C-alpha cells in the first residue's frame, strides 16, 4: 500500500499534472485524495506523507499515521490557518532555487522600473508630453527589503551588481555582505527611514499581518515606493491609497491581495499610481518543485536533514 498522498484544491487537470510529476520524481505511486478522490480506510491508515497545495481544511487531521507534511508552495500561511492541523507532524515549505530565481527576476524588473521612473514616463506618453526627469545613479538609490530569507537573498544577489544601496530587515540579526542589515523594532524604523524603494518578502504571520500600513509608510522618506511580493494579508489597501493620494508614497507595485482574483470594482485596479499583477511574481514550477519534494522525502526516509522545515510556533 502506497504511503504518500497528494492533497490539493487545484483544478482537476492541474492537480493531476502535479501528481503525475511527483510520481515520476519519487518513482512510486502517489495517491490523489479529497476533493478529487475519496480515500479508502486502508489507504488512510497507510499514509505517512502528505504533499499539499491548499488542502481541504481538516483533511490532514484525519490521517492517523501521518509523519511528514510537505507543501508544494513557499508560503504556508494558509496551511497554518487550519485549526485542526496536526502540529506534532513536521512540516516543510517548498524551498526551490527555481522559485527564488523567478522572484529575483520580478524584484529586479520592478525595482529598475521604479528607479528609472518608468511609471512617470508612461503617464507622459499617454499625455504626449516630452519631459526629462533628473535620474539618480543606482548608487544613490536606497532599496530596502522586509525579510531576508531565501527569496530576498537571491533578489539582493541580482541587484547588488547594479550597485544599489541595499538594506534589509529581519526579526533576528542577520549579516549579508554589502547589505546594511537591521533587526528588531528599532531596526525596523531605521530600515524604513533609508528606503526609497521598499520590497516586502516577509512570511505572513500574526506579527506581520497588516505591516504595510499608514504607520509604516509614515516612516519612509516622502515619495518612496513599495513593492509587495509577500502576501495580500501584509497590506492595508486603504492605507496604501491614502498614502499615494497624500504624496507620502509615489508608487505601489502589488502582486498579492487578500481576495484573489482582485474584484473588478476594487479601486486598486484604476489608481494611476498602482501597478497590479495577478500573483505572478514567482509561480511554483511543478517540474522543479517535484524534484525538491522528492529530495526531501528521500532525506526523511534516510534520516537526513530536510530543507524548509517550519517552526510551527513562529508560523514559518
C-alpha positions as CSV (number, residue, x, y, z in Angstrom):
1,X,0.0,0.0,0.0
2,X,1.4,3.4,-1.0
3,X,2.3,5.8,1.8
4,X,2.2,9.2,0.0
5,X,-0.9,11.2,-0.8
6,X,-1.3,14.5,-2.8
7,X,-3.9,16.8,-1.3
8,X,-4.9,19.8,-3.2
9,X,-7.8,22.1,-4.2
10,X,-6.2,22.9,-7.6
11,X,-8.4,22.4,-10.6
12,X,-8.6,18.7,-11.5
13,X,-6.3,18.9,-14.6
14,X,-3.6,20.9,-12.7
15,X,-3.9,18.6,-9.7
16,X,-3.4,15.5,-11.9
17,X,-0.4,17.1,-13.7
18,X,1.3,17.9,-10.4
19,X,0.5,14.4,-9.0
20,X,2.0,12.8,-12.1
21,X,5.2,14.9,-11.9
22,X,5.5,13.9,-8.2
23,X,5.0,10.3,-9.1
24,X,7.8,10.4,-11.7
25,X,10.2,12.3,-9.4
26,X,9.6,9.9,-6.4
27,X,9.4,6.7,-8.5
28,X,6.4,5.4,-6.7
29,X,2.6,5.6,-6.7
30,X,1.2,8.8,-5.3
31,X,-2.5,8.7,-4.2
32,X,-4.9,11.5,-5.0
33,X,-7.1,12.5,-2.1
34,X,-10.1,14.7,-1.5
35,X,-11.7,16.7,-3.0
36,X,-10.7,14.9,-6.2
37,X,-10.9,11.3,-4.9
38,X,-12.1,9.7,-1.7
39,X,-9.6,7.5,0.2
40,X,-10.4,4.0,1.4
41,X,-9.9,3.2,5.1
42,X,-6.9,1.1,4.2
43,X,-5.3,3.9,2.2
44,X,-5.9,6.4,5.1
45,X,-4.2,4.0,7.5
46,X,-1.2,3.5,5.2
47,X,-0.5,7.2,4.5
48,X,2.7,8.6,6.2
49,X,3.5,11.5,3.9
50,X,1.2,14.2,2.6
51,X,2.2,16.6,-0.2
52,X,-0.1,19.5,-0.1
53,X,-1.2,22.5,-2.2
54,X,-4.1,24.3,-0.5
55,X,-5.6,21.1,1.0
56,X,-9.1,20.9,2.4
57,X,-9.2,22.3,6.0
58,X,-9.3,19.4,8.4
59,X,-8.2,16.7,6.0
60,X,-4.7,16.3,7.4
61,X,-6.1,15.7,10.9
62,X,-7.9,12.5,9.6
63,X,-4.6,10.8,8.7
64,X,-3.7,8.9,11.9
65,X,-0.2,7.7,10.8
66,X,1.0,10.9,9.1
67,X,4.6,11.7,9.9
68,X,5.5,14.4,7.4
69,X,3.7,17.3,5.5
70,X,5.4,18.8,2.5
71,X,4.0,21.9,1.0
72,X,4.2,22.5,-2.8
73,X,4.2,26.2,-2.1
74,X,6.8,28.5,-0.5
75,X,4.1,30.2,1.6
76,X,2.4,28.1,4.3
77,X,0.2,30.8,5.9
78,X,-3.0,29.1,4.5
79,X,-1.9,25.7,5.9
80,X,-1.1,27.2,9.3
81,X,-4.6,28.8,9.4
82,X,-6.1,25.3,9.7
83,X,-7.0,25.0,13.4
84,X,-7.0,21.2,13.1
85,X,-3.5,21.0,11.6
86,X,-1.6,18.1,13.4
87,X,1.2,20.3,14.8
88,X,3.1,17.3,16.1
89,X,3.9,16.4,12.5
90,X,6.9,18.1,10.9
91,X,6.0,20.5,8.1
92,X,8.2,21.7,5.3
93,X,7.6,24.6,2.9
94,X,8.9,24.5,-0.6
95,X,12.5,25.8,-1.0
96,X,13.1,25.7,-4.7
97,X,16.0,27.6,-6.4
98,X,13.9,28.0,-9.5
99,X,11.3,29.8,-7.4
100,X,13.9,32.1,-5.9
101,X,15.3,32.9,-9.3
102,X,11.8,33.8,-10.6
103,X,11.3,36.1,-7.6
104,X,14.7,37.7,-8.1
105,X,13.8,38.5,-11.7
106,X,10.5,40.1,-10.7
107,X,12.0,42.1,-8.0
108,X,14.8,43.3,-10.3
109,X,12.4,44.2,-13.0
110,X,10.2,46.4,-10.8
111,X,13.0,48.0,-8.8
112,X,14.6,49.0,-12.1
113,X,11.3,50.3,-13.4
114,X,10.8,52.4,-10.4
115,X,14.4,53.6,-10.3
116,X,14.3,54.6,-13.9
117,X,10.9,56.4,-13.4
118,X,9.0,54.3,-16.0
119,X,5.6,55.0,-14.4
120,X,6.1,58.7,-14.8
121,X,7.2,58.3,-18.5
122,X,4.2,56.0,-19.2
123,X,1.9,58.8,-17.9
124,X,3.7,61.3,-20.0
125,X,3.4,59.2,-23.1
126,X,-0.3,58.9,-22.6
127,X,-0.4,62.7,-22.4
128,X,2.1,63.1,-25.3
129,X,4.3,65.1,-23.0
130,X,8.1,65.3,-23.7
131,X,9.7,66.0,-20.3
132,X,13.0,64.7,-19.0
133,X,13.4,63.9,-15.3
134,X,16.7,64.1,-13.3
135,X,17.9,60.5,-13.0
136,X,19.9,59.5,-9.9
137,X,22.5,56.7,-10.2
138,X,21.8,53.3,-8.7
139,X,24.5,54.0,-6.1
140,X,22.3,57.0,-5.0
141,X,19.1,54.9,-4.7
142,X,18.3,53.1,-1.5
143,X,16.4,49.9,-1.7
144,X,15.1,48.2,1.5
145,X,14.0,44.6,1.9
146,X,11.5,43.5,4.6
147,X,12.6,39.9,5.1
148,X,16.0,38.3,4.5
149,X,15.0,34.8,3.6
150,X,15.9,32.7,0.5
151,X,13.8,34.9,-1.8
152,X,15.2,38.2,-0.6
153,X,18.8,36.9,-0.6
154,X,18.5,35.8,-4.2
155,X,16.9,39.1,-5.3
156,X,19.7,41.1,-3.5
157,X,22.3,39.0,-5.3
158,X,20.8,40.1,-8.6
159,X,20.6,43.8,-7.6
160,X,24.0,44.1,-6.0
161,X,26.0,44.2,-9.2
162,X,23.9,47.1,-10.3
163,X,25.3,48.9,-7.3
164,X,22.1,49.9,-5.5
165,X,22.5,50.9,-1.9
166,X,20.7,48.0,-0.3
167,X,19.4,47.5,3.3
168,X,17.4,44.6,4.8
169,X,15.4,44.0,7.9
170,X,14.7,40.7,9.7
171,X,13.3,39.8,13.1
172,X,16.5,38.3,14.2
173,X,20.1,39.6,13.5
174,X,21.4,38.6,10.0
175,X,24.5,39.5,8.1
176,X,24.9,39.9,4.3
177,X,27.9,41.1,2.5
178,X,27.4,44.6,1.1
179,X,24.0,45.0,2.7
180,X,23.1,47.2,5.7
181,X,21.1,44.9,7.9
182,X,18.7,45.8,10.7
183,X,16.6,43.8,13.1
184,X,14.0,44.3,15.9
185,X,11.7,47.2,16.4
186,X,14.4,49.9,16.4
187,X,16.0,48.4,13.3
188,X,12.6,48.3,11.5
189,X,12.2,52.1,11.8
190,X,15.9,52.6,10.8
191,X,15.4,50.4,7.7
192,X,12.3,52.3,6.7
193,X,13.9,55.7,7.1
194,X,16.5,54.9,4.5
195,X,14.3,53.0,1.9
196,X,13.3,54.9,-1.2
197,X,12.0,51.6,-2.7
198,X,10.7,49.1,-0.1
199,X,10.4,45.5,-1.1
200,X,8.2,43.2,1.1
201,X,9.1,39.5,1.0
202,X,8.1,38.6,4.6
203,X,6.2,35.5,5.5
204,X,2.7,36.1,6.7
205,X,2.3,35.6,10.4
206,X,0.3,37.1,13.2
207,X,3.1,39.6,13.7
208,X,3.5,40.7,10.1
209,X,-0.2,40.8,9.1
210,X,-1.1,44.4,8.0
211,X,2.5,45.5,8.2
212,X,2.2,47.7,5.1
213,X,0.1,50.3,6.8
214,X,-0.1,54.0,7.4
215,X,2.3,53.9,10.4
216,X,4.9,52.0,8.2
217,X,4.5,54.4,5.3
218,X,4.9,57.4,7.6
219,X,8.5,56.2,8.5
220,X,9.5,56.0,4.8
221,X,11.1,59.0,3.0
222,X,8.3,61.1,1.4
223,X,7.8,59.9,-2.2
224,X,9.0,56.4,-1.6
225,X,7.6,53.4,-3.5
226,X,6.6,50.0,-2.3
227,X,6.7,46.5,-3.9
228,X,4.6,43.8,-2.2
229,X,5.6,40.3,-3.4
230,X,4.8,38.8,0.0
231,X,1.2,38.1,0.9
232,X,-2.0,40.1,0.4
233,X,-2.5,40.0,4.2
234,X,0.5,42.2,4.6
235,X,-1.1,45.2,3.1
236,X,-3.8,47.6,4.2
237,X,-5.3,48.7,0.9
238,X,-7.0,51.8,2.2
239,X,-3.7,53.0,3.8
240,X,-1.9,52.4,0.5
241,X,-4.4,54.5,-1.4
242,X,-4.3,57.3,1.2
243,X,-0.5,57.4,1.2
244,X,-0.4,57.6,-2.6
245,X,-3.0,60.4,-2.6
246,X,-1.1,62.4,0.0
247,X,2.2,62.0,-1.8
248,X,3.8,60.1,1.1
249,X,4.1,57.2,-1.4
250,X,4.8,57.7,-5.1
251,X,4.1,54.2,-6.5
252,X,2.8,50.8,-5.3
253,X,3.5,47.6,-7.1
254,X,1.2,44.9,-5.8
255,X,1.2,41.3,-6.9
256,X,-0.8,39.7,-4.0
257,X,-4.2,40.5,-2.5
258,X,-6.4,39.4,0.4
259,X,-9.0,38.3,-2.2
260,X,-7.8,36.8,-5.4
261,X,-8.7,37.4,-8.1
262,X,-8.8,41.0,-7.2
263,X,-12.5,42.0,-7.6
264,X,-13.3,44.1,-10.7
265,X,-14.6,47.0,-8.7
266,X,-11.5,47.3,-6.4
267,X,-10.1,50.8,-6.6
268,X,-6.6,49.5,-6.8
269,X,-7.2,48.5,-10.4
270,X,-7.7,52.1,-11.6
271,X,-5.5,54.1,-9.3
272,X,-2.9,55.8,-11.5
273,X,0.0,55.1,-9.2
274,X,-0.7,51.4,-8.6
275,X,0.7,48.6,-10.7
276,X,-1.4,45.4,-10.3
277,X,-0.1,42.0,-11.3
278,X,-2.1,38.8,-10.9
279,X,0.1,36.9,-8.3
280,X,2.8,36.1,-10.9
281,X,6.0,37.4,-9.3
282,X,7.1,33.8,-8.6
283,X,4.8,31.0,-9.5
284,X,5.7,27.4,-8.4
285,X,7.2,25.4,-11.3
286,X,5.6,21.9,-10.8
287,X,8.6,20.3,-12.5
288,X,11.3,21.7,-10.3
289,X,9.0,21.5,-7.2
290,X,8.5,17.8,-7.7
291,X,12.3,17.3,-7.7
292,X,12.6,19.3,-4.5
293,X,9.8,17.3,-2.8
294,X,11.5,14.0,-3.9
295,X,14.8,15.2,-2.3
296,X,13.0,16.0,1.0
297,X,11.2,12.7,1.1
298,X,14.4,10.8,0.4
299,X,16.1,12.7,3.3
300,X,13.2,11.9,5.6
301,X,13.5,8.2,4.9
302,X,17.2,8.2,5.2
303,X,17.2,10.1,8.5
304,X,18.9,13.1,6.9
305,X,18.4,16.8,7.0
306,X,15.3,18.1,5.3
307,X,15.1,21.5,3.7
308,X,12.5,24.2,4.6
309,X,11.3,22.8,7.9
310,X,8.8,25.1,9.5
311,X,8.9,26.4,13.1
312,X,5.2,25.9,13.9
313,X,5.4,28.3,16.8
314,X,6.8,31.1,14.6
315,X,4.5,30.3,11.7
316,X,7.1,30.0,9.1
